[in-house]
Amino acid sequence: MNIINLDGTKGKSFNFPSQFNEEIRPDLIKRAVLVIQKNKRQRYGAKPDAGMRASAKVSRRRRKYRGAYGRGISRVPRKVVLKRGTNIIFTAAFAPGTVSGRRAHPPKAEKELGSKINIKERRKAIRSALAATKDKELVKKRGHLFKEYPLVVDSKIESLKKTKDVKDLLLKLGLEKELERIEDKKVRSKKIRSRGRKYKIKKGPLIVTSNDCDLIKAGTNIQGVDIVKVDLLNTELLAPGTHPGRLTIYSEKALERMEKEKLFFDKKKK
């Protein structure tokens, strides 16, 4: 395939690194993405003494002050609501199922919500997701709109400093319909609204760079567009929502570094 210059014209020919020759394994990609999502969850839990801060001790013995003996009431833990002389009015508390009582099995903050995946399995999943980004039909199936694919751009893309310049480049690459698709905010979802979000945020192109550069800051404000260094790639970026085939734009330098450093391959011990 040919590298695309910043003016939209085709340049010299280029071959993808061997990482893109991996077999596409949707099952492995899904497992790796779910592990990332589980590890991003924040721990949460109820306060240890929640529902147990009321004084709920009531004696069941004869002639005992503040006792429940002889009142014909069940032996549920109770708290004092009202005192009138020696007459004391109780209400059920403390026990699960009672008003203002504790929960039987509340979420515990010490519970481990994360998950693990083998290193070789994770690297294989990334290679598989990389191979999926090169598959034109798979990218189209995800809903991305484009004219030509795959997209490898000249390394000068990393020197862009303005958001406007990044948008202009995406238009030159034939992604005007893709930008319109991701900027449409009037797409509601019942599932997402139930989690406190009003609209869906669509995933657009992923731009891969070789190192830290001006492009990373310049493209941050474009909705749906993610920019990442090549060594920080993961399956969630390459396959959002566990679905492989995200529209990805690679910098020429990024692919050169991937091939030179043999990223995402199993490194043998010396």
N, C-alpha and C positions, 0 to 999 in steps of 0.2 A: 504494500500500500504506500501512498504518498503522504509526506508531511505537508500540512497546510500552513502557509505563511500568514502573517497578521493581516494582510490585505485580502485574505480569502482565496488567493491563488494556490495552486498545487506546486510543491517543491520536489525535493529529492525523494527517492523511494526509501522505505524503511521496513524492517521486519520486526515483529513482536518477539520479546524474549521467550525463553522456554517455559516460563511460569504460566503462560497463556495456553499451553498445550495440554493442561490437566483435564481430565474427564469432569463434566459438569454433574455434581452430586447434590441435588436439591435437599435430600435428607440430611446430609452432612452440614450443608450451609445453614439449614434451619436450626440444627442442634447448636452450632457455634454462635448464632445470633441470639438464641434464647439464653445461653450462658452469659453473654455480655449484658443482656437486659436484666437478668436476675442479680448480677453483681452490682448493677447500678441502683438497685432498690435501697431505700433508706430504712434502717431499722426503726420499728415503732412498737409501742406497748403501753399498757395502762399503768398508772401509778400503783406501786405494790400495795398501798393501804387504801386504795379507792373503794368506797362503800363500806369501810370498816372503821371509820373515824368516829362514829356515834357510840356512846356508851350503851351497850345492848345486853348488859348482864342483869338478868332477873332471876331471883332465887326461887327454887321449887320446893322449899322446906316450910314446915308449919311455923306460924307465929314469927315469921321473919319479915322485917321492914322491907318494903319494896319487893314483895313476893307475889307470885302468880298462883300460889296454892289456893284451892277452893273457889276459884273464880270461873271455872268451867271453860277455860281457854286452852288452846293447843300449846304445846311446848316449843313454839317457834321463838327464836331470839327476838327480844323486844326492846324498845327504848321508851323512855318516859316522855309523854307529850304534855301532860297537864297534872298539876298537883292541887288538890282541894282538901286541906287538912291531912287526914290519914288516907284519904281516897286518892289513888294514883291511877291515871289513865295511861295505858301502854299502846303502842302500835308496833306491828312487825317490822323488823329492820335487820340489817346485817346479812341475813341469809339470802342466797340466790333466789330470784323470783319474787322478792318482796319489794315494795316501793322504797326507793333510795338504798336498796341493798346492793351487794357486790355482784359482779358477774361470776358465773360458775367457772368458765375457762377463758379469761381475757387474753388478748395477744401479749406475748412476752417479748420485752426488748432484747433479751439475751438470745433469742432464737436466731439461728444462722439462716439467712435468706439467700445467700450466694450459692453458686454451683461451680464445678470444675470441669475442665476438658483437657485431654492429653495434648501435649505440645505438638506432636506430629499430626494429630488429628486437626488441631486448630490451624496449623500451617497449610495442611492439605485443603481445608475448607476455604482459606483465603485464596489459594491458587485456583480452586474450583470456581469461586466467585469472580476472580479476574477473568477466567475463560468465558464466563457467562456475559461479562460486559462487552466482549468482542462479538458475541452472537447477535446479528442484526434482528433476526426474527424474535428472539427472546426479549430484546430491548423494546421492540415494537409491541410485544404482548403485554408489557408492563404499563403501556399507555403513553410512552414518550413519543414526541412528534419531531421528526427530523427529515432532512433531504438526503444527506450522505452520511454513511457510517461504516466503520469506526472512525474516531477523530483523534489524530495525533497532531499537535500544534507545535510550531517552532518555539524554541526555548526563550525567545524574546517575550513570550506571553508573561513570564515571571517578573518582567520589569514594569508592567502596567501599574500605575499609581492611583488612578481615579476609577470610581465606580462606573462612570459614564463610558470610559474606555473599555471596560470589561463587558458592558452591555452591548456596545457597538461591535465588539469582536464576536459575541454570541449571535448577533444578527447576521454577520458576515459568514458565520459557519452554517447558516440556514436554520437557526433555532428560534425564529420569531414566533412561530405557533407554540413552541414549547414554553417560551416566556409568557405568552398570553395564558396558557393553561395553568401555570403555577401561580400567576398573579391574580387569578379569579378567586376572591375571598368568599363569595356568596354560595359556598357549598357546605350545607349543614349535615350533621350526622347525629343520629339519636344515640349511638354508642358513645361517641366522643362527648356529646353534651352531658351525658350522665356522669362524666368524670370532670365536669366543670369547665369544659372547653366549648366555645360557641361554634367555631368553624374548624374544618379540616385544614391542615397545612400540608400542601402537596410537596412531594419530593421532586426536585428538578435535577439539573446536571451536577455531577461530581467532577471537580477539577483537581487533578493530581500534579503536584509540583515536586521538584527534586529536593529543595531545602526551604528554609525560612526566606520569604521574599516579600516585596511590596504587594504582590497580587493577593496574598492572604488577607491583608487589611482592606484592600480595594473592593474585593468581592463579598465581604461579610454582610453588607446591607442588602444584597439581592435576595429576595424571598425564595426559599426552596433550593438555593445553590449552596453547596458545601465545597470548601477548599481544604485540602489536607496534604501533608508531606507524604512522600511515597513510603517511607519506613513506618509511618503511623497508620497505614491502611488496616482496616479490619472488616470482618464480614458484615457488620451492621451498616457500615457506610456503603459497601458495595452491593448489599442486598437488603434494603430497608424493609421492615415488616416480614423478614424471612423469605422474600420473593426475589430471586436472582435476576440479573439483567438490567442494572441501573445504567442510564445514559452517562458515560464517563468520557471526559476529555483529558488526555494525557499530554504532559509536556515531554518534548523529545529528551530533555535531560533526565527526567524522572524515569523513563524506560531504560535509558543508558545506565543509570545508577542501579536500577533493579537488576539488570543483567550482570553488571560488573561485580556487585556485592552479593549476588545470588540470594536476594531477599526471599523469605518465605519458603526456603528449602531447608531440609533437615541438615543441620551442621554437624559433621562428624567430629568426634573428639580426637585430639592429637595424640 
